[in-house]
Amino acid sequence: MADPQAATLSQLRNIQARTGKTIAELLAALAASGLARHGERRAWLMEQFELGYGDANTVAHFVDKPLPDLSGATPAAPQAAQGADPLDALYTGAKAHLRPLHETVMQAVAALGPCEQAPKKTYISLRRKKQFAMLGPATKDRVELGLNAKGLPPHPRLKAMPPGGMCQYTVRLCAADEVDEALAGWLRAAYEAAG
């Protein structure tokens, strides 16, 4: 059975060879286009760089996601396979003291019910049928919680994000007491919307 990760790496390398641009350069050009919807981005890549549907779709898929190593070296085993805790990589150095705050937010998430935790390079994605939140260190003294919930009432702590992004709202936290009833309500709305 073919390895899907190896196939994607091969596809991305082939796209770079055909276009003469790195995937990062293609994504930068795509970001500069201002397009927000996946289908629009795919069509733009097909038109601007003469990519086929599948290649354009794959590039558009990596918007706001970490790129794999395309150097040609054998990819490292995923952190879970290595037995490492993904939070160890997120909360290291000057951000290590934020891990208890992350865990306090995760206790509020656990109170909502079951969900999948998908580690990414700079955050943990929280999913049901779809992503409802993302959580990770934002600065050396703040954790950022992204929320996928439409129509939350305005609040000084909630920052509305531009349409087409990974989340509709973000909240930056610096202390455990900020994981309060308001935050739990926003998390509940996002959790329920994700089905």
Salt bridges, closest charged atoms under 4 A:
ASP55 OD2 - ARG18 NH2 2.19
ASP85 OD2 - ARG99 NH2 2.48
ASP88 OD1 - ARG99 NH1 2.56
GLU103 OE2 - ARG99 NE 3.11
GLU144 OE2 - ARG172 NE 3.01
ASP180 OD2 - ARG157 NH1 2.81
